[in-house]
Amino acid sequence: MSKRLWFILIITGFALQQCRVAREIVQADMPVLTGLGAMGKVCLSQDTINTILINQAEAVILFEDERYEVTITLFSRKDSIIYLSAVNSGFEILRASVDQDSIKVIDRINRTLYRTALNRRFGYQNPVNFNDLQNIISRYYLCDDMEMVMEDSLQNLCFEFEDRYIRKRIILDPSALYMTKFEFIHSRSEEFFQGERREDGFTINSNFMINDFQINAGRGSVTYNREIDVKMEVNPRKYSFVDI
């Protein structure tokens, strides 16, 4: 498995929260809200969320005519860190973290720690930044960007983010409020990061940081405000370090 595939697995986790429809408890005597009203209610009731933990999510990765099945654990602390662990056949093959500035990937198989800047120092920026990735993980992070939302002709909630060179859009279903589509397309670098809900799960396509790939993700359980210990240190005697 090439080192480029590790970056695929990082992005795998970013949409897993959107791959399932969260069950909401609705009282019989309460009206059911949709659209902006429902989103506002969610934001009001979930404003104490600080961390999101997704366990036992399943993903199938298609890359260069190869197929990989993994189980994902994804942890996100608001405005701080995104952490990912990928397990294949009971063995952790990957551990990764993303913060505001950088990405770190621990390749367990090849005993290598890869490091790269999330924001480029020269030239155009990547099609996504930390805040974009955080927004894709959960609708609750979108509550801070309610000024960017509008309803289209089908009453879908469309979040349009302003950027000079990058088209940034996230679309939510008006009733269940799960994500139906997202797209981040850079007009200059032609890098893209897109996702769309289909019958068999959520499909992600991108050429961001690597060659074209596709991910089908789904399932998983979600726990809120549970802290976990994020460890990204490795034994320097057993691991090599690569800066990309």
C-alpha positions as a printed Julia matrix, in Angstrom:
244×3 Matrix{Float64}:
   0.0    0.0     0.0
   1.65   3.28   -1.08
   2.15   6.2     1.27
  -0.29   8.28   -0.79
  -3.1    5.99    0.34
  -2.67   7.12    3.93
  -3.94  10.56    2.97
  -7.04   8.92    1.52
  -7.75   7.36    4.89
  -7.5   10.73    6.61
 -10.22  12.15    4.44
 -12.31   9.01    4.85
 -13.33  10.06    8.31
 -14.39  13.58    7.44
 -17.82  12.64    6.15
 -18.61   9.59    8.26
 -20.87  11.55   10.6
 -22.92  12.51    7.56
 -23.25   8.91    6.38
 -26.0    8.05    8.81
 -29.31   9.72    9.69
 -29.33  10.69   13.35
 -32.49   9.6    15.12
 -34.29  12.51   16.73
 -36.78  12.16   19.58
 -39.92  14.09   18.63
 -42.73  14.57   21.11
 -46.2   13.79   19.71
 -47.63  17.17   20.7
 -44.77  19.18   19.2
 -44.85  20.42   15.59
 -42.14  18.97   13.35
 -39.88  21.72   12.01
 -38.0   21.56    8.71
 -35.49  23.75    6.91
 -34.09  26.79    8.67
 -36.47  26.34   11.59
 -35.23  22.79   12.23
 -31.59  23.83   11.86
 -32.08  26.68   14.31
 -33.64  24.28   16.83
 -30.73  21.86   16.45
 -28.21  24.63   16.98
 -30.04  25.87   20.06
 -30.24  22.42   21.63
 -26.71  21.33   20.74
 -24.71  24.45   21.6
 -22.87  22.62   24.39
 -21.2   20.11   22.05
 -17.42  20.3    22.19
 -16.31  16.87   21.0
 -17.68  14.26   18.62
 -16.59  10.61   18.69
 -17.58   8.22   15.89
 -16.92   4.51   16.51
 -17.0    1.43   14.27
 -17.7    3.3    11.06
 -17.18   1.27    7.91
 -15.49   2.43    4.72
 -14.54   0.92    1.38
 -11.76   2.71   -0.5
 -11.24   2.39   -4.26
  -7.83   3.56   -5.39
  -5.79   2.61   -8.49
  -7.92  -0.51   -9.13
  -7.45  -1.68   -5.53
 -10.1   -2.12   -2.85
  -9.56  -1.66    0.9
 -12.05  -2.32    3.71
 -11.4   -0.51    7.0
 -13.12   0.29   10.29
 -12.78   3.92   11.31
 -12.69   5.7    14.66
 -12.99   9.47   14.28
 -12.61  12.03   17.06
 -13.11  15.77   16.64
 -12.57  18.53   19.21
 -14.13  21.81   18.06
 -11.67  24.27   16.52
  -8.79  22.14   17.78
  -8.1   18.72   16.29
  -9.46  15.93   14.11
  -8.13  12.47   14.91
  -8.51   9.24   12.97
  -7.66   5.59   13.5
  -8.13   2.98   10.75
  -8.2   -0.74   11.51
  -8.02  -3.62    9.06
  -8.59  -7.22   10.3
  -8.12  -6.16   13.92
  -4.81  -4.38   13.33
  -4.41  -0.59   13.37
  -2.76   0.28   10.09
  -3.1    4.05   10.38
  -3.3    6.79   12.97
  -3.65  10.41   11.86
  -4.36  13.89   13.17
  -5.27  17.22   11.6
  -5.06  20.56   13.4
  -5.32  24.14   12.16
  -1.89  24.01   10.56
  -0.77  20.49    9.74
  -1.5   16.84    9.04
   0.37  13.97   10.7
   0.04  10.36    9.63
   1.49   7.32   11.4
   1.94   4.45    8.99
   2.0    1.38   11.25
   2.83  -1.05    8.46
   5.89   0.78    7.14
   6.79   2.36   10.51
   6.82   5.87    9.11
   5.43   9.18   10.37
   4.45  11.56    7.57
   4.04  15.3     8.19
   2.7   18.01    5.89
   1.35  21.55    6.19
  -2.41  21.91    5.71
  -1.98  25.48    4.48
   0.52  26.0     1.71
   3.22  28.6     2.28
   3.56  29.48   -1.39
   1.1   29.53   -4.27
  -2.61  28.85   -3.96
  -4.14  27.25   -0.92
  -5.53  23.73   -0.8
  -9.25  23.43   -1.69
 -10.11  22.91    2.01
  -8.86  24.2     5.33
  -9.4   22.94    8.88
 -12.75  24.71    9.25
 -14.05  23.21    5.99
 -13.14  19.69    7.1
 -14.73  20.29   10.49
 -17.97  21.45    8.87
 -18.16  18.24    6.84
 -17.86  16.06    9.94
 -21.09  17.26   11.53
 -23.97  19.63   10.93
 -23.45  20.97   14.46
 -20.25  22.71   13.4
 -22.27  24.54   10.75
 -24.2   26.36   13.47
 -21.38  28.92   13.61
 -21.97  29.72    9.94
 -25.73  30.25    9.87
 -25.25  33.58    8.1
 -24.03  31.57    5.09
 -27.17  29.42    4.71
 -30.13  29.82    2.36
 -32.97  27.63    1.14
 -33.11  26.58   -2.52
 -36.23  25.85   -4.6
 -36.52  22.4    -2.97
 -36.09  23.86    0.53
 -32.68  22.22    0.88
 -30.34  24.09    3.19
 -27.4   25.4     1.16
 -24.31  26.71    2.92
 -22.3   28.87    0.52
 -18.89  29.92    1.82
 -17.11  32.94    0.4
 -13.68  32.39   -1.14
 -11.91  34.17   -3.98
 -10.76  31.08   -5.85
 -12.63  28.15   -4.29
 -16.28  27.16   -4.66
 -17.38  25.93   -1.23
 -20.87  24.53   -0.77
 -22.56  22.12    1.66
 -26.19  21.01    1.15
 -28.42  19.49    3.86
 -31.74  17.68    3.56
 -34.47  20.06    4.83
 -36.22  17.57    7.12
 -33.66  15.06    8.46
 -30.84  17.64    8.17
 -28.3   15.09    7.02
 -25.8   16.08    4.37
 -26.77  15.26    0.79
 -23.84  16.87   -1.01
 -20.69  18.91   -0.54
 -18.19  20.35   -2.98
 -14.94  22.26   -2.68
 -13.47  23.1    -6.1
 -10.39  25.27   -6.66
 -10.61  27.27   -9.9
  -6.84  27.75  -10.23
  -5.23  24.53   -9.0
  -8.17  22.36  -10.23
  -8.04  20.35   -7.0
 -11.43  19.17   -5.79
 -13.03  17.46   -2.8
 -16.65  16.38   -3.36
 -19.2   14.07   -1.77
 -22.76  12.94   -2.47
 -25.26  10.69   -0.7
 -26.28   7.56   -2.6
 -28.37   4.5    -1.79
 -25.4    2.46   -0.51
 -23.88   5.24    1.6
 -21.96   8.44    1.1
 -19.53   8.56   -1.82
 -16.51  10.85   -1.73
 -14.39  11.76   -4.77
 -11.25  13.87   -4.73
  -7.8   14.53   -6.16
  -6.8   16.58   -3.1
  -3.14  15.84   -2.21
  -3.16  12.56   -4.18
  -4.46  10.98   -7.37
  -8.18  10.46   -7.92
  -9.87   8.16   -5.43
 -13.34   7.16   -4.26
 -14.68   6.27   -0.82
 -18.01   4.7     0.16
 -18.65   5.19    3.87
 -21.45   4.49    6.32
 -22.72   3.22    9.67
 -20.95   3.98   12.94
 -22.16   5.17   16.35
 -21.82   8.75   17.61
 -21.0    9.93   21.15
 -20.84  13.58   22.17
 -18.6   15.36   24.7
 -16.42  12.36   25.41
 -12.7   13.06   25.59
 -10.09  10.61   24.35
  -6.32  10.72   24.68
  -4.84  11.6    21.3
  -1.33  10.17   21.02
   0.72  10.86   17.92
   4.18  10.15   19.31
   6.27   7.26   18.0
   9.56   5.67   18.99
  12.2    7.51   16.91
  14.37   4.41   16.97
  11.71   2.35   15.24
  10.07   4.94   12.96
  11.37   7.14   10.16
  10.1   10.72    9.66
   9.1   12.15    6.3
   8.11  15.79    5.65
   6.03  16.28    2.52
